[in-house]
Amino acid sequence: MNSATADLADVDVDDGVEHPWESREVRWSALAGLLLAVGFLAGRVEVPTGVVTGIYAASTVAGLRFFALEAIEELWRERRIGIELLMTVGTLAAGGLGEWGEAATLAFLYSISEALEEFTEDRTRNAIRALMDLAPKQVTRVRDGVQEEIDVGDLAIGDQFLVRPGEGVGTDGTIVDGYSALNEAAITGESVPVEKQVGDKVFAGTLNTTGAVVVEATATAEDNTLAKIVHLVSEAQEQKGRGEQFMSRFARIYSPAVLRVGVLVAFGGGMLTGDWSEWVGRAATVIVAAAPCALVISIPISYVAAIGNASRKGILIKGGIYLEELARLTALAMDKTGTITQGEPRVVDVVPADGHDERSVLTAAAVVEQRSEHPLASAVMVRSAELDLSIPSSETFETLVGAGARASSNGRLYLVGSPALMDDRGLALDGLRGQIENLERAGRTAIVAAVDDRVVGVVGIADVVRPQARDAISELRRNGVDHIVMLTGDNARTGEAIASEVGIDDVRAHLKPEDKSRLVAELAAHGHVGMVGDGVNDAPALAAASVGIAMGTAGSDVALETADVALMADDLSKLTEAVRIGRRTRRIVAQNIALGLVIPAILVPGALIGVFTLPIAVLAHELSELAVIANGLRLARR
């Protein structure tokens, strides 16, 4: 086992991508294999035995070169007996017994498996480098109408730069001129381009597909969203889960124990029988058979592949421990606003009074709401713009705290507010009262519009449920998340209406942030619970959960830093995908561990009684390691 897995995060993302054949370890392994083949052929054409032995010895040295040096370094500097030392002892024992062909075979097979492991880890490093390559190295800065090509690293916050069709965005910013559609797959995992216009945010590493836009930089190249993703993925692949930590501790105890057993087999068998050559050979076979390579690599190779795959889908999992928690989730707490719903109030119903229509009701409401900063006011204004209504300017405006607002225009008085406000002012709701109750039962907020003390209609406003929400809830249950709770600060009627729409039957309403945190802590006391929120307002609850999951975190520093799992897009299907990746990783790790245990359990007894020779042990041992690597890499593909 080389140490590259543990050092995977120490990646210089600015390095060029190294071709596998440029690796020194691969070249030495290839040389060992070539010499092994030459020695084998030479032995078949009556070349002098001394020459054949020399070729095999040279092959052994070439194969030993890296892992033997690593074994010595671990022993000398860290006072630790690792797998490399076990394989070195086995190789030298075979050579010492004059079995140089077996020694060369062992050295070659182990070195090539080490080279393959290194290549696998390099692929992950290269994927991180490829992320950085998504952002262009140069951008076209626009200053005082003059265009200038500069290095992206020279862009300062506030600088404006041009992004032409087909070009990548150099750093995070806000569009100040132009309109286009951008492919944000590298950041959010969504392959469908997103339309952007003046005032919209864009992210480093996204691709401009249609029109040219001018962007004002809001982050430097070293501190933009793409750079943060690369840093988080690198750190995540370094963070070890509980299983991986246990396996590392196990290897530190197990490897010295294997070496002691090998020594006892050699001395015990030799002293009892007097056939030292036979028992030293068996001892070497036992050491090779018992070396826990496949077992030790079973977890890290799987975690690295899974975390890298998730990042390409816009899911940042900040370490193996959180991958494990995703796999073990039994309960999930979900914030309503911005998670189950889109977090943007929309006009969903308009109920006109007799003699009025939708346009006149919305016009009356918009006269007041055009000067209001209330979130519900923005919903009215958006719908009015969609209908291209002509809204008279208001001459006066007054907020009625907790009830509504009023304004005057062209000598007429406009009033917008709750049904209770209309009752207090003695304005008749007539046949609208039943409609208002229906709206509220459906989870709508009902606001009434009146002109000159006559009610003209009711506007129903709701925070619209995400289109993927119901399917996501069903998929989570199919993946073993049995208990799903919706948390909301809204009233119980609104919360229950939203929950019923998406298939959640446990609703906790009227909650403050500290209440959410307390409820999540209570759920966590009975099992593994996740919390899904926006990563800012829900930070205490995210921290209280076994794993905190923040949604729609692209461009949000706080969310990226506080969540254990960050879903870059506002898409609940990413949540189900994260749980699926966690569950699948757990299954593949279990398969790898089983294989890593079964092979030594078969080989070691066979080696002790002389059924298995060293070449058979070597071949079975290395094939099991290759099988574990190949199985773990399945997590990188889908």
C-alpha positions in Angstrom: 0.0 0.0 0.0 1.6 3.3 -1.0 0.8 6.4 1.0 -0.7 8.4 -1.9 -4.2 7.9 -0.7 -3.5 9.6 2.6 -1.8 12.4 0.7 -4.4 12.8 -1.9 -5.4 16.3 -0.8 -1.9 17.6 -1.2 -2.5 18.4 -4.8 -1.0 21.3 -6.7 -3.9 22.0 -9.0 -1.7 24.1 -11.2 0.5 21.2 -12.2 0.2 19.7 -15.6 -1.5 16.4 -15.9 1.0 13.5 -15.8 0.5 10.7 -18.3 0.5 7.3 -16.4 3.6 6.2 -18.3 5.5 9.3 -17.1 5.3 7.9 -13.5 8.6 6.6 -12.3 6.9 3.8 -10.4 5.1 2.6 -13.6 8.4 2.7 -15.5 10.3 0.7 -12.9 7.4 -1.8 -12.7 7.4 -2.1 -16.5 11.2 -2.8 -16.4 10.6 -5.4 -13.7 8.0 -7.1 -15.9 10.2 -7.0 -19.0 13.1 -8.6 -17.2 10.8 -11.2 -15.6 9.6 -12.1 -19.1 13.2 -12.2 -20.5 14.3 -14.4 -17.6 11.4 -16.8 -18.1 12.1 -17.1 -21.8 15.9 -17.5 -21.1 15.2 -20.4 -18.8 13.3 -22.1 -21.6 16.2 -21.9 -24.2 19.0 -23.4 -22.1 20.7 -20.1 -21.2 23.2 -20.7 -18.4 21.5 -20.8 -15.0 23.7 -18.0 -13.6 22.6 -15.7 -16.4 18.9 -16.5 -15.8 19.3 -16.0 -12.0 21.0 -12.6 -12.7 18.1 -11.5 -14.9 15.6 -12.5 -12.3 17.6 -10.7 -9.6 17.7 -7.6 -11.7 13.9 -7.9 -12.2 13.5 -8.3 -8.4 15.6 -5.1 -7.7 13.5 -3.1 -10.3 10.3 -4.3 -8.7 11.5 -3.7 -5.2 12.8 -0.2 -5.8 9.9 1.8 -4.6 8.1 -0.2 -2.0 11.3 -1.5 -0.3 12.5 2.1 0.1 9.1 3.1 1.4 9.2 0.2 3.9 12.7 1.3 5.2 11.5 4.9 5.5 8.4 3.9 7.5 10.5 1.7 9.7 13.3 4.2 10.2 11.3 7.4 10.6 8.0 6.3 11.9 9.0 3.1 13.7 6.1 1.5 11.9 5.9 -1.9 10.2 3.7 -1.6 7.1 2.5 -3.8 4.3 5.5 -2.7 2.2 7.9 -4.3 4.7 5.9 -7.5 4.7 6.1 -7.8 0.9 9.8 -6.8 1.0 10.6 -9.6 3.6 8.6 -12.1 1.5 10.6 -11.1 -1.7 14.0 -11.2 0.0 13.2 -14.5 1.7 12.3 -16.1 -1.7 15.5 -14.7 -3.2 17.5 -15.9 -0.2 16.3 -19.4 -0.8 17.5 -19.2 -4.3 14.0 -19.0 -5.8 14.7 -15.8 -7.8 12.0 -16.5 -10.3 9.4 -16.4 -7.4 11.1 -13.4 -5.9 10.9 -11.5 -9.2 7.3 -12.5 -9.7 6.3 -11.2 -6.3 8.2 -7.9 -6.7 6.7 -7.3 -10.2 3.1 -8.1 -9.2 3.2 -6.1 -6.1 4.9 -3.1 -7.8 2.4 -3.2 -10.6 -0.5 -3.2 -8.2 1.1 -0.2 -6.4 1.6 1.5 -9.7 -2.1 0.9 -10.6 -3.1 2.3 -7.2 -1.0 5.3 -7.9 -2.6 5.7 -11.3 -6.1 5.5 -9.8 -5.3 8.2 -7.3 -3.7 10.3 -10.1 -6.9 10.1 -12.0 -8.7 11.7 -9.0 -6.0 14.3 -8.8 -6.3 15.0 -12.5 -10.1 15.4 -12.1 -9.4 18.1 -9.5 -7.0 19.8 -11.9 -9.6 19.5 -14.7 -12.0 21.5 -12.5 -9.5 24.3 -12.3 -9.0 24.1 -16.1 -12.7 25.0 -16.6 -11.9 28.6 -15.8 -10.0 30.4 -18.6 -6.4 31.5 -17.9 -7.0 34.9 -19.6 -10.0 37.2 -19.7 -10.9 40.3 -21.6 -11.0 43.2 -19.2 -13.2 46.2 -20.1 -12.0 49.5 -18.7 -13.3 52.9 -20.0 -14.5 51.2 -23.2 -11.1 49.7 -23.9 -10.7 45.9 -24.1 -7.5 44.3 -22.8 -6.4 40.7 -22.5 -5.1 40.0 -19.0 -4.4 36.9 -16.9 -7.4 36.0 -14.8 -5.3 36.2 -11.7 -4.9 40.0 -12.3 -8.6 40.6 -12.1 -9.6 42.6 -9.0 -13.0 42.8 -7.4 -15.0 45.5 -9.2 -13.2 44.9 -12.6 -15.5 44.3 -15.5 -14.7 41.6 -18.1 -16.3 40.5 -21.4 -17.4 36.9 -21.8 -18.0 36.0 -25.5 -20.2 33.0 -26.7 -18.2 29.8 -26.2 -15.9 31.2 -23.6 -15.7 30.2 -19.9 -16.4 32.7 -17.1 -13.1 33.7 -15.4 -14.3 34.4 -11.9 -17.6 35.0 -10.0 -19.4 38.1 -10.8 -22.6 39.9 -11.7 -23.8 40.6 -15.2 -23.9 44.4 -15.9 -24.6 44.2 -19.6 -26.0 41.6 -22.0 -28.1 38.5 -22.0 -27.1 34.9 -22.4 -27.6 31.3 -21.3 -24.8 29.7 -19.3 -24.0 26.1 -18.8 -23.4 25.7 -15.0 -22.9 21.9 -15.0 -19.4 22.2 -13.6 -20.7 24.0 -10.5 -24.3 22.8 -10.0 -24.3 19.5 -11.9 -27.2 20.8 -14.0 -26.6 20.2 -17.7 -29.4 22.5 -19.0 -28.1 26.0 -19.6 -29.5 28.7 -17.4 -30.7 32.0 -18.8 -28.9 35.0 -17.3 -29.5 38.8 -17.6 -28.4 42.0 -16.0 -28.2 41.6 -12.2 -27.8 37.8 -12.2 -24.9 36.1 -10.7 -22.4 34.0 -12.7 -19.8 31.6 -11.4 -16.2 30.8 -12.4 -15.9 27.7 -14.6 -19.3 28.1 -16.2 -19.6 28.2 -20.0 -21.3 31.0 -21.9 -23.3 29.5 -24.7 -25.1 32.2 -26.6 -24.8 36.0 -26.3 -21.9 38.1 -25.1 -22.1 39.5 -21.5 -20.1 41.9 -19.5 -19.5 40.8 -15.9 -18.4 42.7 -12.9 -16.1 40.6 -10.7 -17.2 39.9 -7.2 -14.4 37.5 -6.3 -10.7 37.0 -7.2 -9.5 33.9 -9.1 -8.1 32.6 -5.8 -11.4 33.0 -3.9 -14.2 32.3 -6.3 -16.7 29.5 -6.1 -14.7 27.1 -8.4 -11.6 27.6 -6.3 -13.6 26.9 -3.1 -15.0 23.7 -4.7 -11.6 22.4 -5.6 -10.3 23.2 -2.1 -13.3 21.5 -0.5 -13.1 18.4 -2.7 -9.3 18.1 -2.0 -9.9 18.4 1.8 -12.8 16.0 1.7 -10.7 13.3 0.1 -8.2 13.7 2.9 -10.8 13.5 5.7 -11.1 9.9 6.8 -14.3 8.3 7.9 -14.6 6.2 11.0 -14.2 2.9 9.1 -11.1 4.2 7.3 -9.6 5.4 10.6 -10.3 2.0 12.2 -8.7 0.2 9.2 -5.6 2.4 9.5 -5.3 1.5 13.2 -5.9 -2.1 12.4 -3.1 -2.2 9.9 -0.6 -0.7 12.4 -1.3 -3.6 14.7 -1.9 -6.4 12.2 1.2 -5.9 10.0 3.7 -6.3 12.8 1.7 -9.3 14.0 1.9 -10.9 10.6 5.7 -10.4 10.6 6.0 -12.0 14.0 3.9 -15.0 12.9 6.2 -15.4 9.8 9.3 -15.4 12.0 7.7 -18.0 14.4 6.7 -20.2 11.4 10.2 -20.1 10.1 12.0 -20.8 13.4 9.4 -23.1 14.8 9.1 -25.3 11.7 12.9 -25.2 11.0 13.7 -26.2 14.6 11.2 -29.0 14.7 11.9 -30.5 11.3 15.4 -29.3 10.6 14.3 -28.4 7.0 15.0 -24.7 7.3 14.6 -24.0 3.6 11.1 -25.5 3.5 9.9 -23.5 6.5 11.4 -20.2 5.5 9.6 -20.6 2.2 6.4 -21.3 4.0 6.9 -18.4 6.3 7.5 -16.1 3.3 4.2 -17.4 1.7 2.3 -16.8 5.0 3.6 -13.3 5.2 2.5 -12.5 1.6 -0.8 -14.3 2.0 -1.6 -12.5 5.2 -0.6 -9.0 4.0 -3.8 -6.9 4.3 -3.4 -4.8 1.1 -6.9 -5.4 -0.3 -8.4 -4.9 3.2 -6.6 -1.6 3.9 -7.3 -0.1 0.5 -11.0 -1.3 0.4 -12.3 1.9 2.1 -10.1 4.8 0.9 -10.3 3.9 -2.8 -14.1 3.7 -2.6 -14.4 7.0 -0.7 -12.1 8.9 -3.0 -14.0 7.7 -6.0 -17.5 8.4 -4.5 -16.6 11.9 -3.3 -15.1 12.8 -6.7 -18.1 11.5 -8.5 -20.5 13.4 -6.2 -18.6 16.7 -6.8 -19.0 16.3 -10.6 -22.7 16.1 -10.0 -22.8 19.3 -7.9 -22.7 17.5 -4.5 -19.9 18.4 -2.2 -19.4 15.8 0.5 -16.8 17.1 3.0 -15.2 13.8 4.0 -15.6 10.1 4.5 -17.4 10.5 7.8 -20.3 12.4 6.1 -20.4 9.8 3.3 -20.9 7.2 6.0 -23.6 9.3 7.7 -25.5 9.6 4.4 -25.4 5.8 4.1 -26.8 5.4 7.6 -29.6 8.0 7.6 -32.9 6.8 9.1 -34.5 10.2 9.6 -34.5 13.6 7.9 -35.6 17.0 9.0 -36.3 19.4 6.1 -36.8 23.1 6.4 -39.9 24.3 4.4 -39.0 27.6 3.0 -36.2 27.5 0.3 -35.9 23.7 0.7 -39.2 22.0 0.0 -40.5 25.3 -1.5 -38.7 27.6 -3.8 -38.4 30.4 -1.2 -40.0 33.0 -3.5 -43.7 33.9 -2.9 -45.8 33.8 -6.0 -49.3 34.9 -6.8 -51.2 31.6 -7.4 -54.8 32.6 -7.1 -56.8 35.8 -7.8 -60.5 35.8 -6.7 -62.3 38.9 -8.0 -65.4 40.3 -6.4 -68.5 40.9 -8.5 -67.9 43.4 -11.3 -64.1 42.9 -11.3 -61.6 40.7 -13.0 -58.1 39.4 -12.3 -56.4 42.5 -14.0 -58.4 45.0 -12.0 -57.8 43.2 -8.7 -54.0 43.0 -9.3 -53.9 46.6 -10.5 -55.5 47.8 -7.3 -53.1 45.7 -5.2 -50.1 46.9 -7.2 -50.9 50.6 -6.7 -50.1 50.0 -3.0 -47.5 47.3 -3.2 -45.3 49.2 -5.7 -43.8 51.2 -2.8 -43.8 48.3 -0.3 -40.7 46.2 0.6 -42.7 43.3 2.0 -42.0 39.9 0.4 -45.6 39.5 -0.5 -45.5 42.8 -2.4 -42.8 41.6 -4.7 -45.1 38.6 -5.6 -47.9 41.0 -6.6 -45.5 43.2 -8.7 -44.0 40.2 -10.5 -47.4 38.9 -11.5 -48.4 42.4 -12.6 -45.4 42.7 -14.8 -46.1 39.2 -16.3 -49.6 40.5 -17.3 -48.1 43.8 -18.5 -50.5 45.8 -16.4 -50.4 49.6 -16.4 -50.0 50.7 -12.8 -51.0 54.3 -11.8 -48.3 56.0 -9.6 -49.2 56.3 -6.0 -49.1 59.8 -4.5 -49.1 58.8 -0.8 -48.1 55.5 0.9 -48.5 54.3 4.5 -47.7 51.0 6.1 -50.2 49.6 8.5 -47.9 47.5 10.7 -48.9 43.8 10.9 -52.0 44.4 8.9 -51.3 45.8 5.4 -50.7 49.2 3.7 -52.6 51.9 1.9 -51.9 54.5 -0.8 -53.7 57.1 -2.8 -53.6 57.8 -6.6 -55.6 60.1 -8.8 -57.9 61.0 -5.9 -58.7 57.4 -5.1 -57.8 55.5 -1.9 -56.3 52.0 -2.2 -56.1 49.5 0.6 -54.3 46.1 0.8 -54.3 43.9 3.8 -55.5 40.8 5.7 -59.1 39.8 6.0 -59.0 40.9 9.6 -58.0 44.4 8.5 -61.0 44.6 6.3 -63.3 43.4 9.2 -61.8 46.0 11.5 -62.5 48.8 9.0 -66.0 47.5 8.4 -65.5 46.6 4.7 -67.9 43.9 3.6 -66.2 40.7 2.2 -69.6 39.3 1.2 -69.3 36.1 -0.8 -65.5 36.2 -0.6 -65.2 34.9 2.9 -65.6 31.2 2.0 -63.1 31.6 -0.8 -60.6 33.1 1.7 -61.0 30.1 4.0 -60.4 27.7 1.0 -57.2 29.6 0.1 -55.9 29.4 3.7 -56.7 25.7 4.0 -54.7 25.2 0.8 -51.7 27.0 2.4 -52.1 30.3 0.7 -51.7 33.7 2.3 -54.8 35.7 1.4 -54.5 39.5 1.0 -57.6 41.6 0.2 -57.6 44.6 -2.1 -60.1 47.5 -1.7 -60.6 50.8 -3.6 -62.5 53.6 -2.0 -63.7 51.3 0.9 -65.1 48.7 -1.5 -63.5 45.2 -1.7 -62.5 44.4 -5.3 -61.0 40.9 -4.7 -58.6 38.6 -3.0 -55.1 37.6 -4.0 -53.8 34.2 -2.9 -50.0 34.1 -2.4 -47.9 31.0 -1.7 -44.3 29.9 -1.6 -44.5 27.4 -4.5 -43.4 23.8 -3.9 -40.4 22.7 -5.8 -41.4 20.5 -8.8 -39.1 17.6 -7.7 -40.2 17.7 -4.1 -42.8 14.9 -4.1 -40.7 12.5 -6.1 -37.7 13.3 -4.0 -39.6 12.4 -0.8 -40.8 9.1 -2.3 -37.2 8.3 -3.4 -35.8 9.0 0.0 -38.2 6.6 1.6 -37.3 3.9 -1.0 -33.7 4.5 0.1 -34.5 3.7 3.7 -35.1 7.2 5.2 -38.3 6.2 6.9 -39.0 9.3 9.1 -39.2 12.7 7.3 -40.1 15.8 9.3 -40.9 19.2 7.9 -39.9 22.2 10.0 -41.4 25.6 9.5 -41.8 28.9 11.2 -45.2 29.3 9.4 -48.6 28.5 11.0 -49.7 24.9 11.2 -52.4 25.2 8.5 -49.9 26.4 5.9 -47.3 23.9 6.9 -49.7 21.0 6.8 -50.9 22.0 3.3 -47.4 22.1 1.9 -46.5 18.8 3.7 -49.6 17.1 2.3 -48.7 18.2 -1.2 -45.3 16.6 -1.1 -46.2 13.5 1.0 -44.8 14.4 4.5 -47.0 13.5 7.4 -44.9 14.9 10.3 -45.0 18.8 10.5 -43.6 21.0 13.2 -44.8 24.6 12.9 -44.4 28.0 14.6 -40.6 27.2 15.1 -37.8 29.6 15.8 -34.2 28.7 14.8 -33.5 27.5 18.3 -36.6 25.3 18.2 -35.4 23.7 15.0 -32.0 22.9 16.5 -33.7 21.4 19.6 -36.0 19.2 17.5 -33.1 17.9 15.3 -31.1 17.1 18.5 -34.1 15.1 19.8 -34.3 13.1 16.5 -30.6 12.5 16.5 -30.8 10.9 20.0 -32.8 8.1 18.4 -30.7 7.4 15.3 -28.9 9.0 12.4 -30.7 12.2 11.3 -29.9 14.6 8.5 -31.0 18.2 8.4 -31.6 20.0 5.1 -31.7 23.8 5.0 -30.3 26.9 3.4 -27.0 26.8 5.4 -27.5 30.3 6.8 -30.7 30.7 8.9 -30.7 26.9 9.6 -27.0 26.8 10.8 -27.8 25.7 14.4 -30.0 22.9 13.2 -27.5 21.8 10.6 -24.9 21.6 13.3 -27.1 19.5 15.6 -27.7 16.9 12.9 -25.6 13.8 12.2 -25.1 15.3 8.8 -26.1 18.9 7.8 -27.1 19.3 4.2 -27.3 22.8 2.6 -29.2 23.4 -0.6 -28.5 25.8 -3.4 -25.1 26.8 -2.1 -23.4 28.0 -5.3 -21.8 31.3 -4.5 -22.7 31.2 -0.8 -19.6 31.3 1.4 -21.5 30.7 4.6 -23.4 27.7 3.3 -20.2 26.1 1.8 -18.4 26.5 5.1 -21.2 25.4 7.5 -22.7 22.4 5.8 -21.3 18.9 5.9 -22.8 18.2 2.5 -23.4 21.1 0.1 -25.9 20.8 -2.8 -24.8 23.4 -5.3 -28.1 23.5 -7.2 -31.7 24.3 -5.9 -32.7 20.8 -6.8 -34.0 18.2 -4.4 -33.0 15.4 -6.8 -29.4 16.2 -5.7 -30.4 15.2 -2.1 -31.7 11.8 -3.2 -28.6 11.4 -5.3 -26.3 12.2 -2.3 -28.1 9.5 -0.2 -27.9 7.0 -3.1 -24.2 7.6 -3.4 -23.8 7.1 0.3 -25.8 3.9 0.3 -24.0 2.5 -2.8 -20.6 3.3 -1.3 -21.5 1.4 1.8 -22.4 -1.7 -0.2 -19.3 -1.6 -2.3 -17.1 -1.1 0.8 -18.7 -4.1 2.4 -18.0 -6.2 -0.7 -14.4 -5.0 -0.7 -13.9 -5.7 3.0 -15.4 -9.2 2.6 -13.0 -10.0 -0.3 -10.1 -8.5 1.8 -11.0 -10.9 4.6 -11.8 -14.0 2.6 -8.6 -14.2 0.6 -6.2 -14.3 3.6 -8.5 -16.6 5.4 -8.1 -19.1 2.6 -4.4 -18.5 1.7 -2.9 -18.4 5.2 -3.9 -21.9 6.4 -3.0 -23.3 2.9 0.4 -21.7 3.1 1.0 -23.1 6.6 0.3 -26.7 5.5 2.2 -26.3 2.3 -0.8 -26.4 -0.1 -0.1 -23.0 -1.6 3.3 -22.0 -2.9 4.6 -18.5 -2.9 3.7 -17.8 -6.6 0.1 -18.9 -6.0 -0.1 -16.7 -2.8 1.4 -13.7 -4.7 -1.0 -14.1 -7.6 -4.1 -14.5 -5.4 -3.0 -11.6 -3.2 -2.4 -9.2 -6.1 -5.6 -10.2 -8.0 -7.6 -9.5 -4.9 -6.1 -6.1 -4.6 -6.8 -5.4 -8.2 -10.4 -6.6 -7.8 -10.9 -4.2 -4.8 -9.5 -1.3 -6.8 -11.7 -2.1 -9.8 -14.8 -2.5 -7.6 -14.1 0.8 -5.8 -13.7 2.6 -9.1 -17.3 1.7 -10.0 -18.3 4.5 -7.7 -16.5 7.0 -9.9 -18.6 6.2 -13.0 -22.2 6.8 -12.0 
